[in-house]
Structures are given as C-alpha cells and as structure tokens.
C-alpha cells in the first residue's frame, strides 16, 4: 500500500506539473474554439455554490456576463453581498441574486431549497463549487467531519433536492460539479469520514473529490431519462483564496505558476454553454476536453464499484426518502 500511495503521489505530481499549471492552460488553450464561449444564455437560471470568491466567483461572473440569471449561494451574507455588487458592476447584469446557505449543514440546505423552490423557477445550470480543505479534524454541529460535510454530503443533498427544479428546465438542465485533480491520488473508499486516528485533511479532500467524480457517473446513469445532464470537471491548480489559506506551502512554492481563478473556471463556464450533443454524460472534463478519471497503474478504477453503497449511506445521512 505504501508503494502504491507513493506511485499515485509521484504520478499525480508529474502529470499535474505538466498540465495543471498556468503554462498548461496556455498550451491547452491553443486548441480552444473562441466561438464556444460566445453563446448568450439570457433568461437561463444558474445556481452557483461558493460563489463569493475564487472559482465560484469567476464562474458566477462568467455566467452573468452572458446574460444568465445567477443565484449566488454563499455561506457569509456580507461577503456574498460584496461579491454580488462587484459582479453586477462588472457585467452590467442586474439579475444576480444572493442566497445564503451553509453547505456543511443538512438542515441549512433543506431550509434553503425549500425557500428557493417556492420561487418555482426552472434551474438550467447547477454548479456544485462550494468546497474546502480543513487540515484539522472538525466535526459539524450535525456530527459530520467538516470536509466530508461540505464536499460530499452537502453537494449530494443539494443536488438531490434541486432535482424537481432541474426537471423543470429539461431537456436543457445540467449539473456541473467542481472536483479536483487531487482525486487522482485516491480511490473511492467507503470510509467517508476518515476514521483513521491520524487525520489528514489533504488526503480526505482527495477522497471527497473522488466521490464527486463517481457520484457524477452514477447520477448520469440514474437520471438519464429525466433530461438532466451531469458532468464533473477539475480546474487545475489555481491561485484562489482557498488554496492560499489551506495549502500555503504549495501556494508559495508554486507562486507565479498557478492559474488565475478565471482560468480555473473556464471549463465550468464552457460546460454550461455547450450543446449537450457535444458532451459526454457523466464524464470528467479538464480544459474544455474530456479527461481520464484514473492515472496509469494507480489502481483506482475498480474502486468505483463502491458507489452504490456510498449513495445509500449519503441518502441515510441526509435524511432523504428512498
């Protein structure tokens, strides 16, 4: 196991350094079609979690600049209001709204979705961006490990509760979940809350992000007849407030080499704009192209068979009916 984990970390580091940096984005962008990003989406309703900074902010701004009605879901009201004002000013789009919700709280998510559902608006795009790396073991008031609560349980619960509104936008509805290249270092594991006494926040984050990719595959399969598409993506290594605070050593050592938030969010916006016919249901995307979900010899592919039992656990934890 030690050798396997070492190989995963080494392969990830090399693959990431060649592809996930700013220079990787510049190189990959040579193949981009500028027309892909010129689509206007006036009147479409887009919900973006974690939208007050970093990739979430850049995503919300990118969608607003193309005419969408954007609902920014933020934990902190003051920071959310400041971000909303900046986006409205930058884009000239006044149809940008703030919704306050703590994605680490099942109760909070249920309250938000109940209130939002009363608006009776079809949701064309849901972007599951909210996430964090907490390096200490922190337990939420509801009894869940914090990284897992936000990155997995909160993402799962919000998506499931938004399905009725997504169905209202079918066949044009889509869910885009922002994963991380870190998931390449982790297989899918049933130990969702890192029961090991030697807690490692970075490893837990990687595990969480692997769950998101496997969840997206399963959602695409389960809801293929409902007119809702599911995609995951990873943004590469971007210079965001979250990375700076959670991974200061990495952020400092990679200074000048990291992508901007806008470059990290580029594929999220691209996925929101493309005709479904161009995209692969359940796929992982990176820099506007389908990406592999597993690194060579990393022994992570077979682990995705555990997703059914994981979904059963998530459904039970979230208190959603079968």
N, C-alpha and C positions, 0 to 999 in steps of 0.2 A: 504493500500500500504506500509506503514511503517513497519508493522509486516511482510509482505511478503518479503520485501527487507532485513529485519533483518534475517529472516529464511534462505534466499538464502546465505547471507554472512556467517552465522554460519555453515550451512551445507557444504558450499564450504571450509571453514577453516578446519573443521574436516576431510572432505574427502581428502583435499589436504595434510594435515599434515600426514595422514596415507599412502598416495600413491605417492605424487608428489616430495618428498624429495629424497636425495641420498639413504637413507635406504630403501625407497620404490623401487627404481631402483634395488638395490642389491637383495631385496626379489623377485621382479618380474623376474629378470634375471636368477633365478634358473630354470625357465621354458623355457628359450631360447634354441633354437636349433643352436649350433655353425655353422652347415653346411649352415644355411640360409645366412650367411654373407660371405661365401667363393666363391660366384659367381663372375666371372670376366665379365666385360662389355666393353671389348676393342672395340673401334670403335663407341660406342654409344655416342651421343651428349647430354650433360646435361647442362642446363642453371639454375644457382642458383643466386637469387637476395639477396642483402645484404650480400655478401659473404666475406667481408674483416675482419669480426670479429664474435665472439660468435658462435651461432648455424649455421649460414650461412657458416662461415669459416670451422667449423668442418664437415659440410655436403660436401662442395667442396673438402676438403682433403680426406674424406672417399670415395667419388666417384672417385677422381683421383687415389687413391691408388689401385683401382680395374680396372684401365685401361681406364676409360672413357675420352672422350674429354670434358673438363669442361670449360664453359664460365661463368666467374665470373662477375656479374652485380653489380657494385659499384657506389656510388654517388661521392666519392672522389678519384681522379686519383692516388694521391700519396699513400694513404693508401691501395688502391687496388693493386698497383704495389708491395708494400712491402709484402702484403699477398700472392700474386701470386708467388713471389720469394720463400717465405717460403714453400709453398705447393709443388712447383717444386722440391725444395731441399729435402724435407721430403719424397716425394713419388717416386722421380726419373722419374716422368711423365712430359714430356715437352709439352704435348698437353693440356696445361692450359692457358686460354686466358682471358684478361681483356676487359670488355665492360663498358664504363662509361655512366651512366644514373641515373637521379634523379627520383625516382619512385613517388615523390609527384607532378610531372609535367606531365600533359597530353601531352603537346607539346613535352617535352623531351622523353616521352615513344614512341610517334609516330615517332619521328626522329630516335630513337634507333631501333625500329622494322623495319622501312623502310630500314635502313642501314644493319641490320642483315639479313633481308630477301634476300638481294642481294647476300649473300653468298650461298643461295639455299641449305642449309644443313637441313636434317630432324632433328627435335628435338624429341628425345626419352623421355627425362625427363625435365619437367619444375618445379622447386622448387620455389614457392612463399614464400620466407622467409623474405624479407625486411619488417620492421615494426618498430614502435616506440610508446612510451608513452610521449607525451608532456603535462605537467601539466598546462601550461598556454594556454589560447585561442590564437592561432596563425593562421593567415589567409595567405594562399599561394598567390603569385602574380596572380594566376588564379582565386582567390576568394573563395577557399575552406578551411574549417577547416583542419589543418595540419594532425592530427591523421587520420581522415577520408580520406584525400587525399592519404596518403601512404597505410594505412592498407586495405582500401576498394576500393576506386575509382582507384588507381594506379594498385592494384592487378587485379581488374576486367578488366581494359583496356589492360594491358599487356597480360593477358591470352587470351582475345578475339582476339587480333592482332597476337598472336602466333599460332592460330589455323591452318592456312594453313601449317605451318612448322611441327606442331604436326601431322597433317594428313599424311604428307609425311613419317612419321615413323610408321603409323598404320600398323598392329593392336597392335604394341608394345608401343605406346605412352602413357604417363601418366602425370598428373599434380598433384603435391603434395603441398598443402597449409598448412603452419605452423600457426596454430591457437594458442590458449592459454587456459589453464584451467580456466582463469578468465571469459571466456564466460559463464560458468555455473551460474554466478551471474546475467546475463542479458537476457531478452527476445529479440526477434527480434523486432526492432522498426523502423517505417517509418521516424522518426526524425533523419536523418542521420548525421546532423551537430551540434547536441546538442544545440538547440535553447534556452534552459533554460539559464537565465542570470547567474545562479550560476554554472559556468562551472566546471566540474570535469573530469580531464584528465584520471584518472584510470577507472572511470565509462564509459567514452567514448571509451577507449581502449577495455573494456569488451564487449561493444555493437558492436564495429567493429569486434571483433573476433567471435561473434555470427553470424554476417553477413557472414563471411568467411565460417563457417560451413554450413549455409543454402545455400549459393551460390554453394558450392561443391555438395550438394544434387541435386540442380537444374541443374547444368552443367552435372552431370552424367546422368540425365534423358534426357536432350535436345540432348546431343551428343552421346547417347548410340550406335548409328549405324555408327559412324564415326571412330571407332577403337581407341578412346581416353578414357582412364580411369581417373577418378577424385577421389582423396582421400584427406581428411584433417587429421591432427594429432595435438596433443599438446605435448610439450616436458617435461611437469612437471615444477618444479621450479629449474631453472638452474642459476648458477653463471656466468653471462655474463656482458660485459661492459654496455650493455643497461639497465639491471636490476640495476646495481650498480649506474648508473647516474640518472635513472628515479625513482627508488624506494629505496633510500639509507637507510631509516628506516627499511624496510623489509629486505634488503640485510644484514644490520648489525645484526638485531635480529636473522636472520637465518644463521649466519656465521658458517660454518662447516657442515651445514645440507643440503646445496643446491647441486644439481647435477653439474657435470662438463659440459662444452659445448659439449663434445664428447658423454656423456650420454644423454644429451638433444637431440642431433642429431641422436642418434642410430636408432630411428624408421623411420626417414626420409630416411636414407640410406637403411634400411631394406625394406621399401616400394618401393624404386627404384629397388631393386634386385629381389623381389619375382615374380614368375609367376602370371599372372593376375588371373588364376584359383583359387589361394589361397585367393584372396582378394575380398572384397565386394564393388561394385561400390557406390560411394557417402558416404561411411562410414567414421566415425571418428576413428582414431587409437591412441593408447597410449601404450607404452612399448610392441610393436610388437603384439598387440591384439586389436580387435575391442572394442571400448569403448562406453559407453552410452553418448548421447548428452544432456541429461537433468538429473538433480538431482531430487530425490523423493520430491514431493509436492512443487516444485519450480515454477510451473505454467508457464513454458517457452515453452512447446512443441507446443501448439496451435498457438503460435506466428509465426511459420514458414510459415503459410499461407500467410503472407505479402510479401513473396519473389518475387512474380511476379511483383507487383507494384514497389518494390525496384529496380529490374532489369531494368524496364522501365526508372526509374529516372537515374540510372547509365549510361544507354545507351545514354540518352539525354545529361547528363553532359559530357560524354566522346566524344560526337560528332560522335559516330559510327552510321552507317546507319542501319536501321532495317533489 
